[in-house]
């Protein structure tokens, strides 16, 4: 009887381990929580990234909570802009603009696709929605994704 129990336990442990490995291999979106810079110490960015390694692309969604209005961070600023770059040797490229809700102080970028599977993400305060490069008013510091 004791041999059967040990065998049953081993089988159960083996099946549990195999199921865990199978689930881990499936992957799925990764979640990142990043705290704001000194400009917005109370802000928290929640970044969801779903990497497609075969296509070398990533679907990204960003939600930032506890975000003061842009003009309170940098006078004359009107927008929060999201940027990406594949490496420190390449320039930042604009991904999009956060849809900012002043009432609940949240900014959101609904799912968009970035043409890389590994990159850095940055959020700045800007005076316009399509600047050529990021301002120095960084609210979410460069964050590795992928």
N, C-alpha and C positions, 0 to 999 in steps of 0.2 A: 504494500500500500504506500509506503514512504517513497519508493522509487517512482511510482506513478505521479505523486504530487510534485516531486522535483522535476520530472520530465515535463509535466504540465506547466509548471512555472517557467521553465526554460523556453518552452514553446511560446508561452504568452509574452515573455520578455523579448524574445527574438521577433515575434510579430509586431510588438509595439515599437521596437527599434526600427524595423523596416518601414513601418507606416510613417514614423517621424522623418526618416530619411527621404521617403517619397514626397511628403509634404514640403520639406525644405527644398527639394530639387525643383518643385513646381514654381518657386519664386513668388512673383506677385509684386505689387507696388511696395516701395519702401517709404517709410514715414520719417521725416526729420522735423524736430522742433528746435528753433533757433531763437535766441534772445536778442533783443534790440541792442544797438550800440549806445554809447554815452548820450547821443542826441535823443534817444527814446528808450531809456532803460526799462520801462514797463512793458514794452511791446514784445509779443511772442509771434513768430512766424511758424506756421504749420505747412510744411511742404510735402506733397505727395508726388512721388516720381515712379513711373512705370516704364522701365527700360525694355526696349525691343532690341536685343543684341544683334539679331540677324539683320535688321534694317538700320542699325546704328542710330536709332532715334529714341527719344524719351518723351512720354506724355507727362506734363507737369501741371499741377494745380497748387496755388498758393493762397493761404488765408492768414492775414495778419490781424491780431487782436490788440486792443489797448493802444491804438495808434492816434496820436493827436492830429489835428488838421495840419496839412502841409505848410500853411503860412505861419503857423506857430513854431515850426521847426526851423524854417528858413524864410525870412520875409520876402514876399513876392512869389513864392513857390505855390504851385497849384495842383501838382500831380505826384503820385508815387509811381516810379518807373522800375520795371523788373528787367534785369540784364543777365546775359550769359556769355561765357567764353570757355573754349575747350582747354586752354592752358594760359599760364601767366604771360607767355610770349605772344599771345594774340590779343587784339583789341576787344573790348566789350561790345556786344551787339544787343540791341533792344529786343526784348521778348514781348513786352506789352505793358499796359498801364493797369494798376490796381483799380478796381471799381470801389471807390471809397464811400462809406456811409458815415457821415458826420454824427448822426444820431446815436449809433452804437459803437462808433470809433473802430470799425473793422474795414479792412481792405481786402479785396478778393480778386484773384486772377483765375477765371475758370479754366478748365483744361485747355492747354495749348501744347504744341509739339515743338521740341528743340531737336535740331539735326545732329545730335551727338548722344552717345551713351554714357559718356563721362564728361562733366563740365563743372564750372563754378557758377553759382547763382548769386546775384547782388540786387539790393533794392535801395534806390536813392530817391530823394525829393528833388523835383525839377520844376522849372518855371513854365515849361511847355511839355506837351505829350510826346513829341518826337525829337528829342535832342540828339545830337551827333555822338555824344559821349557822356558818361555819367558825371554828375556834379560831385563835389567833395562832401555833400550832405548825405552821408551813408546812414541808412536806418537799419538795414540788415547786412552785416558784413559778408564778404565772400564765403560761400558755403559749398563744399564739394558735394556733388550729386552723381550717383551712378556707381 
